[in-house]
Amino acid sequence: MLQDLINKLSNMEQTFKFAKNDYEYDFYQDVVPFVEQVDQLLEHLLEQKHNILKLQYMNEQKFQLLIDNYKELSVECHYKRTSKKLFLEKFKAVQHDLNYIKTHLGDLS
């Protein structure tokens, strides 16, 4: 499950690159289904919240920020107007947290 989130995050990075190169995504055909997939993946992550919060460097606030940033990235990656700097900051933070959780708890399947 964590690997699915990490893979989807990589998809977001690629989607963002296409958007920056003037590819225009359709809101209903591209963005909505993508966000729905992300929401399903995040539901599985939320089911493991109690285990994740036991980790030394994870707390309620950081976990919620991970969820919020992931959701924001899932939408922002589709739009050219998204700031590259802000996108990459969120991307790296989410990537770091997911890898931290995976390293200490496994894939949480």
PyMOL commands that set and color helices and strands:
alter all, ss='L'
color gray80, all
select helices_A, chain A and resi 2-20+27-47+49-52+60-76+84-105
alter helices_A, ss='H'
color red, helices_A
deselect
rebuild
show_as cartoon
